[in-house]
Structures are given as structure tokens and as C-alpha cells.
Amino acid sequence: MNSRHSGYFSLQDFDVFCHLPETNEYEKQMLTERSEQFVDEKVKPLYKELRDELGFRTSRIGFDDRNFSYVHLAFFDTPAEEKDTFLNIFIGKRNIQIVTNTEYPSSIGSFYENLKKDPEGFDALVAALPPDRRFTSRLYTKIPLGPVGWDEYYFQLVVKFSQSQTSAASIMKRIDGVRTGFDKAMRKGLTTMEIDPRYGEEATAYYKSFYQGRDAKKVPEPDAFMTLRFEYLIPLSDILSLDRDAVIAELMQCADQLRPFISYGNRRK
């Protein structure tokens, strides 16, 4: 444990996360060993307790395969799992994010229809939240970085709303905008990727193939390339001073406050 902190996590724990792939095989091996130790000693105990306390139908733990930039815990309320709205907890280099994830075309469509049918119900959920500057709602475009079936995507933020800005009307307006202007969103994403070293030539070329050239996919279903999230972002500086029980209590509180948004998104006709 870091002598400067008395918390469950230490600053050195988060050194295992990187955002650029290691090219040296020895460094890759060292990073792999350290990341496995971090997951076994710090993340898995939290996951097991959260799994038991939250009581979701199913759950699992995973990490970013490309360069270990985060560990994620996923909790599902429905048999469809990630194809419906679900809960993610991302543990990364600079923060912990507690997130509702809506990222499949069917779940984006369902959430939108629920907003359209019952905007007052959604706005009531937002109004019931205690004021918290860490809460935001976010809409992203999401483009695969490899053949269908890969788990790697490029996420580009479309809009971020504060708690006071979050409403059924504001979210529907932005989803409508992505649906009607998706070509523009994809061009913007490619421009960003071409100057961002995290993605590399192969991933950027695959992204480009989605909308340029004779075989371009041209996104026939824009809902398949969107992600809607409601989240609490806890800075690393706020986490390091917390002991294990306090970390769990903080994550539990955020997850409990997001649970109604999951139920709302998973309403059926």
C-alpha cells in the first residue's frame, strides 16, 4: 500500500493501466502480470461483494483486450444481457465510472420509444436524483475497429449533459440528430482517429472502410452505431482515501441511483 494513502487502492495500483500498446515483449509480459495481480487482489473481491449485494440476474468481469486501459464489471437484469440496458463499472487510469449502457440497436430503439411515450416518467427519474456534479448523460457514436464480432470500437462523444440539462426532450433531439446526420458523424470520427496514436493504421483503415469506397456499409441502421449512457464519474483523487467498505458503499450508492434508468430502458411494449 502507498504510504501516502490509507485507502483500499493505492496510486501504484492504477499504473497498470495504459493507453498506448506496449511494443516491447518483455514490457508486455510485465504489464500482463501486474494487471492480473491487480485484478485478482483488488478488483475481484469488490466484484464478488457488489455482485451479491446488487442482486442483478447475471454479471461478469472483463477488461480491454487491446491495451488494458480499463477493467469492467457488467451487471444484467434481463436474459438478453448487453442487448438490453445494463450496468457497467469501469475502473481505469484516472477514474471509476458507474454507467448504464444502452448500445445495441434494439435497446437504443426501445429506450427512444420509451422516452417518446413517457417523457414525464423519465424526467421524474432525473428529478428524483440527489444533486451530484459527477452525474452526466452522454450520447456516443460507436464504430467497430475490426470485423463483425470484435469487441473493439471507436467511441466519439456526441453530447454530454449535466444533471440539470438531462431530459427526455434533450436526449431524443440528439438521437434524432445522429440518425439524420450519421455520415457527418463518421467523417468526424475518422478525422480524430487519423491523428490519435491509440488506434493505429489497421483499426483506422477498417473504420474508413465502413463508409468510403465501393464496399462501404453506409450504416443502414444508425441505431447500431450509437451508445447512450447515464453515469457517475468518480475521480481517482476521491477514491484513494477510501477503505474497502467505503469504496463498496460509494459504488453501491451510484449503482442504486442508476437502477431505475435501467428498468426504464428495459420497459417493453
C-alpha positions in Angstrom: 0.0 0.0 0.0 1.2 3.5 -0.8 2.4 5.2 2.4 0.7 8.4 1.3 -2.7 6.8 1.2 -4.6 4.7 3.7 -7.3 3.6 1.3 -8.1 0.2 -0.4 -6.5 1.3 -3.6 -3.0 2.8 -3.9 -1.8 5.2 -6.6 0.6 2.5 -7.9 -2.4 0.2 -8.5 -3.5 2.4 -11.3 -0.1 2.4 -13.0 -1.1 -0.9 -14.6 -3.5 0.9 -16.9 -2.0 2.2 -20.2 -3.5 3.9 -23.3 -0.7 3.1 -25.8 0.1 -0.5 -26.7 3.5 -1.8 -25.5 5.8 -2.7 -28.3 8.5 -4.5 -26.2 7.6 -8.1 -25.5 9.2 -8.0 -22.0 7.2 -4.9 -21.1 4.0 -6.6 -22.4 4.6 -9.6 -20.2 5.4 -7.4 -17.2 2.2 -5.4 -17.8 0.2 -8.6 -18.1 1.5 -10.0 -14.8 0.8 -6.8 -13.0 -2.6 -6.4 -14.4 -3.6 -9.9 -13.5 -2.3 -9.3 -9.9 -4.3 -6.1 -9.7 -7.5 -7.8 -10.9 -7.0 -10.8 -8.5 -6.1 -8.8 -5.4 -8.2 -5.7 -5.7 -10.9 -6.0 -8.4 -12.3 -9.5 -7.9 -13.0 -9.0 -4.2 -15.0 -5.8 -5.0 -16.8 -7.6 -7.8 -17.9 -10.5 -5.7 -19.3 -8.3 -3.0 -21.1 -6.0 -5.4 -22.5 -8.9 -7.3 -24.0 -10.3 -4.2 -25.3 -7.0 -2.8 -26.7 -5.6 -6.1 -28.7 -8.7 -6.9 -28.6 -8.5 -10.7 -29.7 -11.5 -12.7 -26.3 -12.2 -14.2 -22.9 -10.5 -14.2 -19.3 -10.9 -15.3 -15.9 -9.2 -15.2 -13.6 -8.4 -18.1 -11.0 -6.0 -19.4 -9.9 -4.1 -22.5 -8.2 -6.7 -24.7 -6.3 -4.2 -26.8 -4.1 -2.4 -24.3 -5.5 -2.9 -20.8 -6.8 0.6 -20.4 -9.6 -0.4 -18.0 -11.3 -3.3 -16.1 -15.1 -3.5 -16.5 -17.7 -5.1 -14.3 -21.0 -5.8 -16.1 -24.4 -6.5 -14.4 -27.5 -7.6 -16.3 -31.2 -7.5 -15.3 -32.5 -9.4 -18.4 -31.7 -12.6 -20.3 -30.7 -10.5 -23.3 -27.8 -9.1 -21.2 -25.9 -6.5 -23.2 -28.5 -6.3 -25.9 -30.7 -4.5 -23.3 -29.8 -1.6 -21.0 -27.4 -2.8 -18.3 -24.9 -1.6 -15.7 -21.2 -1.2 -16.2 -18.5 -0.2 -13.7 -15.3 0.8 -15.5 -12.1 1.0 -13.4 -9.4 2.9 -15.3 -6.3 5.0 -15.0 -7.9 8.3 -13.9 -11.3 7.4 -12.5 -14.1 4.9 -11.8 -17.2 5.2 -13.9 -20.6 3.7 -12.9 -22.6 3.6 -16.1 -25.9 2.5 -17.5 -25.1 1.2 -21.0 -27.6 1.2 -23.9 -25.6 0.2 -27.0 -27.4 -2.3 -29.3 -29.9 -1.1 -32.0 -32.8 -2.8 -30.3 -32.1 -1.3 -26.9 -31.4 2.2 -28.4 -34.7 1.9 -30.2 -36.6 0.7 -27.1 -35.1 3.5 -25.0 -36.1 6.1 -27.5 -39.6 4.8 -27.8 -40.0 4.8 -24.0 -38.8 8.4 -24.0 -41.3 9.3 -26.7 -44.2 7.5 -24.9 -43.4 8.6 -21.3 -41.2 11.6 -21.2 -42.7 12.7 -17.9 -41.7 9.4 -16.3 -38.1 9.8 -17.4 -37.9 13.4 -16.3 -39.2 12.3 -12.9 -36.3 9.8 -12.6 -33.8 12.6 -13.2 -35.6 15.0 -10.8 -35.5 12.3 -8.1 -31.7 12.1 -8.2 -29.9 13.9 -5.4 -27.9 16.8 -6.8 -24.5 15.5 -7.9 -22.0 17.2 -10.2 -20.5 13.8 -11.0 -23.7 12.7 -12.9 -23.9 13.2 -16.6 -25.8 11.7 -19.5 -23.9 11.1 -22.7 -24.5 10.0 -26.3 -21.7 8.5 -28.4 -21.3 7.2 -31.9 -19.7 3.7 -31.8 -17.9 2.3 -34.8 -16.2 -1.2 -34.9 -12.4 -1.3 -35.3 -12.5 -4.8 -36.8 -14.7 -7.4 -38.4 -18.2 -8.0 -37.1 -18.0 -9.9 -33.8 -14.9 -8.0 -32.4 -15.3 -6.2 -29.1 -13.2 -3.2 -30.1 -15.0 0.1 -31.0 -14.2 3.7 -31.6 -16.4 5.9 -29.3 -16.9 9.5 -30.2 -18.8 11.8 -27.8 -21.8 13.5 -29.5 -23.1 15.3 -26.4 -22.6 15.4 -22.7 -25.5 16.8 -20.5 -25.2 17.7 -16.9 -27.9 16.6 -14.4 -29.9 19.8 -14.9 -29.6 19.5 -18.7 -30.7 15.9 -18.9 -34.3 15.4 -20.1 -36.3 13.2 -22.4 -36.6 16.0 -24.9 -32.9 16.8 -25.0 -31.9 13.2 -25.4 -34.4 12.5 -28.2 -33.3 15.6 -30.0 -29.7 14.4 -30.1 -30.6 10.8 -31.1 -32.7 12.3 -34.0 -29.7 14.4 -35.0 -27.4 11.3 -35.1 -29.9 9.4 -37.1 -30.2 12.1 -39.8 -26.6 13.2 -39.9 -24.7 10.0 -39.4 -22.3 10.4 -42.4 -21.1 13.6 -40.8 -20.5 11.9 -37.5 -18.5 9.2 -39.1 -16.3 11.6 -41.1 -15.6 13.5 -37.8 -14.7 10.2 -36.1 -12.2 9.3 -38.9 -10.6 12.7 -38.7 -10.0 12.2 -35.0 -8.7 8.7 -35.4 -6.2 9.6 -38.0 -4.3 11.9 -35.5 -4.8 9.7 -32.4 -2.0 7.1 -31.9 -4.1 4.8 -29.8 -5.9 3.4 -32.8 -3.2 2.6 -35.3 -3.3 2.2 -39.1 -5.2 -1.1 -39.2 -8.1 0.0 -37.0 -8.3 3.3 -38.7 -8.4 1.6 -42.1 -11.1 -0.7 -41.0 -13.2 2.2 -39.7 -12.6 4.1 -43.0 -13.9 1.0 -45.0 -17.3 1.4 -43.3 -18.3 4.4 -45.2 -15.8 5.0 -48.1 -15.4 3.1 -51.3 -17.4 0.6 -53.3 -17.9 -1.9 -50.4 -18.8 0.7 -47.7 -21.5 -0.3 -45.2 -23.0 3.2 -45.2 -24.6 2.5 -41.8 -28.1 1.3 -42.9 -29.2 1.3 -39.3 -27.7 4.2 -37.3 -29.1 2.9 -34.0 -26.5 0.1 -34.3 -23.7 2.7 -34.0 -24.9 4.7 -31.0 -24.4 4.3 -27.3 -26.5 6.1 -24.6 -25.1 6.3 -21.1 -26.1 7.8 -17.7 -23.1 7.8 -15.4 -21.4 8.8 -12.3 -17.7 9.6 -12.7 -15.6 9.3 -9.5 -12.1 10.9 -9.9 -9.1 8.8 -8.8 -8.3 11.5 -6.2 -11.7 10.8 -4.5 -11.1 7.0 -4.4 -7.6 6.7 -3.0 -8.6 7.9 0.5 -11.4 5.3 0.8 -11.1 2.0 2.6 -12.7 -1.1 1.1 -16.0 -0.7 2.8 -16.2 2.9 1.7 -15.4 2.1 -1.9 -18.1 -0.5 -2.0 -20.6 1.8 -0.4 -19.8 4.6 -2.9 -20.2 2.2 -5.9 -23.4 0.7 -4.4 -25.0 4.1 -3.9 -24.3 5.2 -7.5 -25.5 1.9 -8.9 -28.7 2.0 -6.9 -29.4 5.5 -8.1 -28.9 4.4 -11.7 -31.0 1.2 -11.4 -34.3 3.0 -12.2 -32.8 4.1 -15.6 -32.1 0.5 -16.4 -35.6 -0.5 -15.6 -37.0 2.4 -17.7 -34.8 1.5 -20.7 -35.9 -2.2 -20.5 -39.6 -1.5 -20.5 -41.4 -3.5 -23.1 -44.4 -2.6 -25.3 
